[in-house]
């Protein structure tokens, strides 16, 4: 492919993965929107009267408005400097529930 979106070659000292260092404002907004949508689904299911173990666990998770920015946009990583890693570096981060981190981190 040619043009602005062509791939780079590792053999020519290009990047293998085009992954930005920081999360953009758009990606952060999408994370917040996704968290709010999950909160709405949890609230709707709990209001319908359904009871199950998964719902009880979901109700114990913090809501989007209760989370710190550090917890919204980064996750615990024992290998990273400072023990935090940006959320968009996690594989399939849009599909996983990453709302809690170990105590003290």
C-alpha positions in Angstrom: 0.0 0.0 0.0 1.2 3.5 -0.8 0.2 6.8 0.6 -0.2 8.2 4.1 -1.2 4.9 5.7 1.4 2.6 4.3 3.1 0.1 6.6 6.7 0.5 7.8 9.3 -2.2 7.4 11.3 -3.5 10.3 14.2 -4.2 8.0 14.4 -0.5 7.2 14.4 0.4 11.0 10.7 1.3 10.9 8.3 0.5 13.7 6.7 -2.9 13.8 3.6 -1.7 15.6 2.4 1.9 15.2 1.3 2.3 18.8 1.5 5.8 20.2 3.2 6.5 23.6 0.2 8.4 25.1 -3.5 7.9 24.8 -5.1 10.6 22.7 -8.0 12.6 24.0 -10.3 10.7 21.6 -9.3 7.4 23.0 -9.7 8.6 26.6 -13.2 9.8 25.7 -14.0 6.4 24.2 -12.8 4.7 27.3 -15.1 6.9 29.5 -18.0 6.3 27.1 -17.4 2.6 27.3 -17.3 2.6 31.1 -20.5 4.6 31.3 -22.2 2.2 28.9 -21.2 -0.8 31.1 -22.4 1.1 34.2 -25.8 1.6 32.5 -26.1 -2.1 31.6 -25.3 -3.2 35.2 -27.8 -0.7 36.6 -30.5 -1.9 34.1 -29.9 -5.6 34.8 -29.9 -5.1 38.6 -33.1 -3.0 38.4 -34.9 -5.8 36.5 -34.6 -8.1 39.5 -32.2 -10.6 38.1 -29.9 -12.2 40.7 -26.6 -14.0 39.9 -23.0 -14.2 41.1 -21.7 -12.3 38.1 -24.1 -9.4 38.8 -23.0 -9.3 42.4 -19.4 -9.1 41.4 -20.2 -6.4 38.8 -22.1 -4.3 41.5 -18.9 -4.3 43.7 -16.8 -2.7 40.9 -16.4 1.1 41.1 -18.5 3.1 38.8 -16.9 5.4 36.1 -17.6 8.5 38.1 -16.0 7.0 41.2 -12.8 6.0 39.5 -9.6 8.0 39.6 -8.1 9.0 36.3 -5.1 6.8 37.0 -7.4 3.8 37.2 -9.4 4.7 34.1 -6.4 5.1 31.8 -3.7 2.8 33.2 -3.4 -0.6 34.7 -1.0 -2.3 37.1 2.0 -3.9 35.5 4.8 -5.4 37.7 7.3 -5.1 34.8 6.7 -1.4 33.9 8.5 1.5 35.6 6.3 2.9 38.3 4.2 -0.3 38.1 1.6 1.3 35.8 1.1 0.8 32.1 -1.1 2.8 29.8 -4.5 1.1 29.1 -4.1 1.1 25.3 -0.9 -1.1 25.6 -3.1 -3.9 27.0 -4.2 -6.5 24.4 -7.9 -6.4 23.8 -8.4 -3.7 26.4 -11.8 -2.8 25.0 -13.1 -6.3 25.8 -11.7 -6.7 29.4 -13.0 -5.4 32.7 -10.0 -3.5 34.1 -11.5 -1.4 36.9 -9.5 -2.6 39.9 -5.8 -2.7 40.8 -3.9 -4.2 43.7 -4.0 -2.2 46.9 -1.4 0.5 47.1 -0.9 0.8 43.3 
